[in-house]
């Protein structure tokens, strides 16, 4: 290669390397705030068979001594 071609190759390499994009990450000065207005509603339905429903009914005792012991 002649010196002129070598010089052109070097200049071309320097020109291409000078055009490399630069990516920079910077932290914001203030924290990021997200305001959300959210309304959550729940509707819970519990179903039980007759035997289970009978177990869930409160026991009414006329006398505290006559009540069966709790299991």
C-alpha positions in Angstrom: 0.0 0.0 0.0 1.2 3.4 -0.7 1.4 6.0 2.1 -1.5 8.0 0.6 -3.9 5.0 0.8 -2.7 4.2 4.3 -3.4 7.8 5.3 -6.9 7.7 3.8 -7.7 4.4 5.6 -6.5 5.9 8.9 -8.6 9.1 8.3 -11.6 7.0 7.4 -11.3 4.9 10.5 -11.0 8.0 12.7 -14.0 9.6 11.0 -16.2 6.5 11.5 -15.1 6.1 15.1 -15.9 9.7 15.9 -19.6 9.1 14.9 -20.3 6.4 17.5 -23.5 7.4 19.4 -23.2 7.8 23.1 -25.8 6.5 25.5 -26.0 8.0 29.0 -28.2 7.0 31.9 -28.9 9.6 34.5 -31.0 9.4 37.7 -33.8 11.9 38.0 -33.4 14.6 40.6 -37.0 14.1 42.0 -38.6 10.8 42.7 -41.2 9.5 40.2 -44.8 9.8 41.6 -47.7 7.8 40.2 -51.2 9.0 41.2 -53.8 6.4 40.8 -57.5 6.6 41.7 -58.5 3.0 42.2 -61.8 1.8 43.6 -62.0 -1.9 44.6 -65.2 -3.5 45.6 -65.7 -7.1 46.7 -68.8 -9.2 46.8 -68.2 -12.5 48.7 -71.0 -15.1 48.7 -70.7 -18.2 50.8 -72.9 -21.2 50.2 -73.1 -24.3 52.4 -75.2 -27.5 52.3 -77.8 -28.1 54.9 -75.6 -30.1 57.2 -72.9 -27.4 57.2 -75.4 -24.6 57.6 -76.8 -26.4 60.7 -73.3 -26.5 62.2 -72.9 -22.8 61.6 -76.1 -21.8 63.4 -75.6 -20.5 67.0 -76.7 -22.7 69.8 -79.2 -21.0 72.1 -79.2 -22.4 75.6 -81.7 -21.2 78.3 -79.1 -22.0 81.0 -75.4 -21.7 80.7 -74.9 -25.1 82.6 -77.2 -26.9 80.1 -75.2 -25.9 77.0 -73.2 -28.7 75.4 -69.4 -28.2 75.6 -67.7 -26.6 72.6 -65.6 -29.0 70.4 
